[in-house]
């Protein structure tokens, strides 16, 4: 990054805020921004959480976690993605090891919003670093940005996020 890019990032950072709040053993992170506070909103919400590997049980017709808990189809999240593709493949095949936990994310996006490109990887990174469940609520809005400006805003948002997360540790 050159000096000009660094100055642009710093100028965007003044319009982006990130707050890390501890809720018991878990964390809630609010990432918001825009030229005016009325531009702050909820565009996407992502939760990253640890679970024990699960295997399919033909006998019980349920998904059974490695600790023996039987989950019915209604109890299994509709949209789950593992942080490790190989582990996800093994989970789907019912071959996961009994002792490892995996991090999964669930994301909800308000139609027409793109903040999930920030909320999901941020929730995943924060959960790994904090070792617990993390929810990131993101809403950043600027009027009529060019592609290079969007890249600058994304870079600035990550910088603000990393600074806030470091302070929380």
C-alpha positions in Angstrom: 0.0 0.0 0.0 1.4 3.4 -0.9 1.2 6.6 1.1 -1.8 7.9 -0.9 -3.8 4.6 -0.3 -2.9 4.8 3.4 -4.3 8.4 3.6 -7.5 7.3 1.8 -7.9 4.4 4.2 -7.5 6.7 7.2 -10.1 9.1 5.8 -12.7 6.2 5.4 -11.9 5.0 8.9 -13.2 8.2 10.4 -16.7 7.2 9.1 -16.6 3.6 10.2 -17.1 2.3 13.7 -16.7 -1.1 15.3 -17.8 -2.0 18.8 -17.0 -5.3 20.5 -19.3 -6.2 23.3 -19.0 -9.2 25.6 -22.2 -11.1 26.3 -21.3 -13.6 29.0 -18.8 -15.9 27.3 -19.8 -14.8 23.8 -19.3 -11.6 21.8 -21.4 -9.2 19.7 -19.6 -7.0 17.2 -21.3 -4.0 15.6 -19.7 -2.7 12.4 -21.3 0.4 11.0 -20.5 3.3 8.8 -21.4 6.0 6.3 -21.0 9.7 5.8 -23.9 10.3 8.2 -25.1 8.3 11.2 -28.5 7.9 9.6 -26.7 5.8 7.0 -25.8 3.2 9.6 -28.1 0.2 9.4 -28.3 -3.6 9.5 -27.3 -5.1 6.2 -26.1 -8.6 7.3 -25.7 -10.6 10.5 -23.3 -13.5 10.8 -22.7 -15.8 13.7 -19.7 -18.1 14.0 -19.9 -20.8 16.5 -18.2 -24.0 17.6 -19.9 -27.4 17.4 -18.9 -31.0 17.9 -18.7 -33.0 14.6 -21.9 -34.7 13.8 -22.6 -38.0 12.0 -25.8 -39.3 10.5 -27.5 -42.1 12.4 -29.5 -44.5 10.3 -31.0 -46.2 13.4 -32.5 -43.1 15.0 -33.2 -41.2 11.7 -31.5 -38.1 13.2 -28.3 -36.3 13.2 -26.2 -37.4 16.2 -23.4 -35.2 17.6 -20.3 -36.9 18.8 -21.4 -36.3 22.4 -24.5 -38.4 21.7 -27.1 -35.7 21.4 -29.7 -36.5 18.7 -30.9 -33.5 16.7 -34.0 -33.7 14.6 -34.2 -32.1 11.1 -36.0 -29.1 12.7 -33.1 -28.5 15.0 -30.4 -28.4 12.4 -29.6 -25.0 11.0 -30.6 -24.7 7.3 -27.5 -22.8 6.2 -24.3 -24.1 7.9 -20.9 -23.7 6.4 -17.7 -25.2 8.0 -14.6 -23.1 8.2 -12.6 -26.0 6.8 -13.8 -27.4 3.5 -12.1 -30.8 4.0 -13.6 -31.1 7.5 -17.0 -30.2 6.0 -16.6 -32.9 3.4 -15.8 -35.4 6.1 -18.7 -34.3 8.2 -21.1 -34.8 5.3 -19.6 -38.3 4.7 -20.0 -39.1 8.4 -16.3 -39.7 8.9 -15.3 -36.9 11.3 -13.0 -37.6 14.2 -14.6 -37.7 17.6 -12.5 -35.1 19.4 -12.3 -32.0 17.1 -14.7 -29.1 17.2 -15.4 -27.1 14.1 -16.4 -23.5 13.5 -19.6 -22.9 11.5 -21.2 -19.7 10.3 -24.8 -18.7 9.7 -25.5 -15.5 7.8 -28.7 -13.6 7.2 -28.6 -10.8 4.6 -31.2 -8.1 4.1 -32.1 -8.3 0.4 -30.1 -5.8 -1.7 -27.3 -5.5 0.8 -23.7 -6.8 0.5 -22.3 -6.5 4.0 -22.0 -10.3 4.3 -18.7 -10.0 2.5 -17.5 -8.4 5.7 -19.7 -9.9 8.5 -19.1 -13.6 7.7 -15.3 -13.6 7.5 -15.1 -11.2 10.4 -17.3 -13.4 12.6 -15.2 -16.4 11.7 -11.9 -14.7 12.5 -13.2 -13.3 15.7 -14.6 -16.7 16.8 -11.2 -18.3 16.2 -9.3 -15.5 18.0 -11.7 -15.3 21.0 -12.5 -19.0 21.1 -16.2 -18.6 21.5 -19.4 -17.7 19.6 -19.3 -14.4 17.9 -22.1 -12.5 16.0 -21.2 -9.6 13.7 -23.9 -7.1 12.7 -22.8 -5.0 9.7 -24.3 -2.0 8.0 -22.2 0.5 6.0 -23.6 2.8 3.4 -22.1 5.5 1.1 -23.8 7.1 -1.9 -22.6 6.3 -5.4 -19.2 4.8 -4.8 -16.8 3.8 -7.6 -15.3 0.3 -7.5 -11.9 1.6 -6.2 -13.7 3.5 -3.4 -15.6 0.3 -2.4 -12.3 -1.5 -2.2 -11.0 1.3 0.0 -14.0 1.2 2.3 -13.7 -2.6 2.7 -10.0 -2.2 3.5 -10.8 0.5 6.0 -13.5 -1.6 7.6 -11.1 -4.5 8.1 -8.6 -2.1 9.7 -11.2 -0.8 12.1 -12.4 -4.3 12.9 -8.8 -5.6 13.6 -8.1 -2.6 15.9 -11.4 -3.1 17.8 -10.8 -6.9 18.1 -7.2 -6.4 19.3 -8.5 -4.0 22.0 -11.0 -6.6 23.1 -8.3 -9.3 23.6 
